[in-house]
Amino acid sequence: MPKPNAVSLGPMLDPELVTRARGALLGLVAGNQLGVPTEHLGTPAAIRAAYPDGVRDPATPPKASPYDDDAAMTLLLAESLAEQGDFDAADAAQRWVRCIRVATQQAAITHADGRCLWGAAAVCLAARELLHGNIYFVDEVVHRLADRAPKTLLDALHRVPRERQDDLPITVPGEFGYVVHCVEIAFWFATHDRTIEDSLTYLANAGGDTDTNAAVAGALLGARYGESGIPPRWIMLIAGADRVRQLADGLIGAAEPAP
């Protein structure tokens, strides 16, 4: 991945917005790397057998790339958006529309099913709300997607505020990597008052599609708590963490209108 140009954030950008944007990308990468070792083990029992002390820190993906597929595709998209300056909408309404369009077009490259497209849009809309400090974002996302997103996705989002952690669809027999459940899980952790470390280590050891569940939840949790909410030792284990920060800065620079 080519190194992006450094972006001057300027004096007018909100520092809190910057740290949340950095937290979103770093949280996604950290969550992805936490879940990589346990991705194909299936159940909590199998994970405990392989890792008696549990998985507590991100692992380097066992590939030539420094990133697993979930993180790599996200960072490539972030790089493209930062370089092209595609988030240049004049007002909030235009940004909502553009956010949905970009999310669905990106998802269509690899996951063209409508549940995947609208699941991607839901996560992007949630991230946008969290970046601006709205932790009660579920109703807003449902409102924005009503009459467009599949009913299965909307039903899952409606469950989030009332759902217990033990009822989350993390390990479902005969199912692996179902996007609706991944979004539901990420929304649940992003709306409950648990630390990033507790949330992502739980998901890395909970079975199911551990790397993707932790990656998406990590992005939303990072957008909520900012970079400071991610354990420093985790950030030290992320390959090219400074580059990831630059990508986040570039996205903010491209998205925020010039004063």
C-alpha positions as CSV (number, residue, x, y, z in Angstrom):
1,M,0.0,0.0,0.0
2,P,1.6,3.3,-1.0
3,K,2.2,5.8,1.8
4,P,-0.3,8.6,1.7
5,N,0.7,12.2,1.6
6,A,0.7,13.9,5.0
7,V,-2.4,16.1,5.3
8,S,-2.4,19.5,7.0
9,L,-5.4,19.5,9.3
10,G,-5.5,23.2,9.8
11,P,-6.6,25.1,12.9
12,M,-10.3,24.8,12.3
13,L,-10.7,21.0,12.6
14,D,-12.1,19.7,15.9
15,P,-9.3,17.7,17.7
16,E,-11.9,15.4,19.1
17,L,-13.1,14.5,15.6
18,V,-9.5,13.8,14.6
19,T,-8.8,11.4,17.5
20,R,-12.1,9.6,16.9
21,A,-11.3,9.2,13.2
22,R,-7.9,7.8,14.1
23,G,-9.5,5.6,16.7
24,A,-12.0,4.2,14.2
25,L,-9.2,3.0,11.8
26,L,-6.8,1.8,14.5
27,G,-9.7,0.1,16.3
28,L,-10.7,-1.7,13.2
29,V,-7.1,-3.0,12.5
30,A,-6.6,-3.9,16.2
31,G,-9.9,-5.8,16.3
32,N,-9.1,-7.6,13.0
33,Q,-5.7,-8.7,14.3
34,L,-7.1,-9.8,17.6
35,G,-9.6,-12.1,15.9
36,V,-7.2,-13.6,13.3
37,P,-5.8,-16.4,15.4
38,T,-9.2,-17.7,16.4
39,E,-11.1,-17.1,13.2
40,H,-11.6,-20.7,12.1
41,L,-11.8,-22.4,15.6
42,G,-15.6,-21.9,15.7
43,T,-16.6,-22.2,19.3
44,P,-15.4,-20.7,22.7
45,A,-14.5,-24.2,23.8
46,A,-12.3,-24.8,20.8
47,I,-10.6,-21.4,21.4
48,R,-10.0,-22.2,25.1
49,A,-8.4,-25.5,24.1
50,A,-6.1,-23.7,21.7
51,Y,-5.5,-20.7,23.8
52,P,-6.0,-21.6,27.5
53,D,-5.2,-18.1,28.6
54,G,-7.3,-16.5,25.9
55,V,-6.3,-14.1,23.1
56,R,-5.4,-10.8,24.7
57,D,-3.3,-8.9,22.1
58,P,-3.4,-8.4,18.3
59,A,-1.4,-10.9,16.3
60,T,0.5,-10.3,13.0
61,P,-1.5,-11.8,10.2
62,P,0.3,-15.0,9.0
63,K,0.7,-13.6,5.4
64,A,3.0,-11.5,3.3
65,S,0.7,-8.5,3.9
66,P,0.9,-6.7,7.2
67,Y,-2.9,-6.7,7.3
68,D,-5.6,-9.2,7.2
69,D,-8.3,-8.9,4.5
70,D,-10.8,-6.9,6.6
71,A,-8.3,-4.3,7.5
72,A,-6.6,-4.2,4.1
73,M,-9.8,-3.5,2.2
74,T,-10.8,-0.8,4.6
75,L,-7.4,1.0,4.5
76,L,-7.3,0.8,0.7
77,L,-10.7,2.5,0.6
78,A,-9.6,5.1,3.1
79,E,-6.5,5.8,1.0
80,S,-8.6,6.2,-2.1
81,L,-11.1,8.6,-0.5
82,A,-8.4,10.7,1.1
83,E,-6.5,11.1,-2.1
84,Q,-9.6,11.8,-4.3
85,G,-11.3,14.1,-1.7
86,D,-14.6,12.4,-2.4
87,F,-16.2,13.5,0.8
88,D,-16.8,17.1,-0.1
89,A,-20.5,17.5,0.5
90,A,-21.7,21.0,1.3
91,D,-24.0,20.1,4.2
92,A,-25.0,17.2,6.4
93,A,-27.8,15.9,4.2
94,Q,-25.6,15.6,1.2
95,R,-23.0,13.8,3.4
96,W,-25.6,11.2,4.5
97,V,-26.4,10.5,0.8
98,R,-22.8,10.3,-0.2
99,C,-21.9,8.1,2.8
100,I,-24.6,5.6,1.8
101,R,-23.5,5.6,-1.9
102,V,-19.8,5.1,-1.1
103,A,-20.5,2.3,1.4
104,T,-22.8,0.4,-1.0
105,Q,-20.5,0.8,-4.0
106,Q,-17.5,-0.4,-2.1
107,A,-19.4,-3.4,-0.7
108,A,-20.7,-4.4,-4.1
109,I,-17.1,-5.2,-5.3
110,T,-16.9,-8.2,-3.0
111,H,-20.3,-8.5,-1.3
112,A,-23.1,-7.7,-3.7
113,D,-26.0,-9.1,-1.7
114,G,-28.4,-6.4,-0.6
115,R,-27.9,-7.3,3.1
116,C,-24.2,-6.7,2.7
117,L,-24.7,-3.4,0.8
118,W,-27.1,-2.0,3.4
119,G,-25.1,-3.5,6.3
120,A,-22.1,-1.5,5.1
121,A,-24.2,1.6,4.8
122,A,-25.5,1.0,8.4
123,V,-22.0,0.8,9.8
124,C,-20.9,3.9,7.9
125,L,-23.8,5.9,9.2
126,A,-23.2,4.7,12.7
127,A,-19.6,5.7,12.5
128,R,-20.5,9.1,11.3
129,E,-22.8,9.6,14.3
130,L,-20.2,8.4,16.7
131,L,-17.5,10.6,15.1
132,H,-19.7,13.5,16.1
133,G,-20.4,12.3,19.6
134,N,-23.8,10.7,19.2
135,I,-23.7,7.4,21.1
136,Y,-27.5,7.0,20.8
137,F,-27.2,6.4,17.1
138,V,-29.3,3.3,16.5
139,D,-32.6,5.0,16.0
140,E,-31.1,7.5,13.6
141,V,-29.5,4.8,11.5
142,V,-32.8,2.9,11.4
143,H,-34.6,6.0,10.4
144,R,-32.2,6.7,7.6
145,L,-32.4,3.2,6.2
146,A,-36.1,2.6,6.6
147,D,-38.0,1.6,3.5
148,R,-34.6,0.9,1.7
149,A,-32.7,-1.7,3.7
150,P,-33.8,-5.3,3.9
151,K,-36.2,-6.1,6.8
152,T,-33.8,-8.7,8.2
153,L,-31.2,-6.0,8.8
154,L,-33.7,-3.5,10.2
155,D,-35.1,-6.1,12.6
156,A,-31.6,-6.9,13.8
157,L,-30.9,-3.2,14.5
158,H,-34.2,-2.8,16.3
159,R,-33.1,-5.6,18.7
160,V,-29.9,-3.9,19.8
161,P,-31.2,-1.6,22.5
162,R,-33.1,-4.4,24.3
163,E,-30.8,-7.3,23.6
164,R,-28.7,-9.0,26.3
165,Q,-25.1,-9.9,25.6
166,D,-25.7,-13.6,26.0
167,D,-28.4,-13.4,23.3
168,L,-26.1,-11.9,20.6
169,P,-25.9,-14.2,17.5
170,I,-22.1,-14.7,17.7
171,T,-22.1,-18.5,17.3
172,V,-25.0,-19.8,15.3
173,P,-25.0,-23.5,14.2
174,G,-24.5,-23.7,10.4
175,E,-23.6,-20.1,10.0
176,F,-20.3,-18.2,9.6
177,G,-19.8,-14.6,8.8
178,Y,-23.4,-13.5,8.3
179,V,-23.3,-9.8,7.7
180,V,-26.6,-9.0,9.5
181,H,-25.4,-10.6,12.7
182,C,-22.0,-8.9,12.4
183,V,-23.6,-5.5,12.2
184,E,-25.9,-6.3,15.1
185,I,-23.0,-7.4,17.2
186,A,-21.0,-4.3,16.4
187,F,-23.9,-2.0,17.1
188,W,-24.5,-3.7,20.5
189,F,-20.9,-3.2,21.7
190,A,-20.8,0.4,20.4
191,T,-23.9,1.3,22.4
192,H,-22.9,-0.3,25.7
193,D,-20.5,1.1,28.2
194,R,-17.6,-1.3,28.0
195,T,-14.0,-0.5,27.2
196,I,-12.5,-1.2,23.8
197,E,-10.2,-3.8,25.3
198,D,-12.9,-5.7,27.2
199,S,-15.2,-5.7,24.1
200,L,-12.7,-6.8,21.5
201,T,-11.0,-9.4,23.6
202,Y,-14.5,-10.8,24.4
203,L,-15.2,-11.1,20.7
204,A,-11.8,-12.5,19.8
205,N,-12.5,-15.4,22.3
206,A,-16.3,-15.8,21.7
207,G,-16.2,-17.9,18.5
208,G,-17.8,-17.4,15.2
209,D,-16.3,-15.0,12.7
210,T,-14.0,-13.5,15.3
211,D,-11.8,-11.3,13.1
212,T,-14.6,-9.6,11.2
213,N,-16.8,-9.2,14.3
214,A,-14.0,-7.6,16.2
215,A,-12.9,-5.5,13.3
216,V,-16.3,-3.9,12.7
217,A,-17.0,-3.5,16.4
218,G,-13.4,-2.1,16.8
219,A,-14.1,0.6,14.2
220,L,-17.3,1.7,15.9
221,L,-15.8,1.6,19.4
222,G,-12.7,3.5,18.2
223,A,-15.0,6.1,16.7
224,R,-16.8,6.4,20.0
225,Y,-13.8,6.5,22.4
226,G,-11.0,7.8,20.1
227,E,-7.5,6.7,19.8
228,S,-6.9,7.1,23.6
229,G,-9.4,4.4,24.3
230,I,-7.3,1.8,22.5
231,P,-4.6,0.1,24.7
232,P,-1.2,1.6,23.8
233,R,0.4,-1.8,23.7
234,W,-2.1,-2.8,20.9
235,I,-1.2,0.2,18.8
236,M,2.4,-0.7,19.1
237,L,1.6,-4.1,17.5
238,I,-0.2,-2.5,14.5
239,A,2.0,-2.5,11.5
240,G,2.3,1.1,10.1
241,A,0.2,2.7,12.9
242,D,1.5,6.1,11.8
243,R,0.3,5.5,8.3
244,V,-3.1,4.5,9.6
245,R,-3.2,7.8,11.5
246,Q,-2.3,9.7,8.3
247,L,-5.2,8.0,6.5
248,A,-7.6,9.0,9.2
249,D,-6.3,12.6,9.0
250,G,-6.6,12.5,5.3
251,L,-10.2,11.4,5.5
252,I,-11.1,14.2,7.9
253,G,-9.3,16.7,5.7
254,A,-11.2,15.6,2.7
255,A,-14.5,15.4,4.5
256,E,-14.5,18.8,6.3
257,P,-15.2,21.8,4.1
258,A,-12.5,24.5,4.0
259,P,-13.3,27.5,6.3
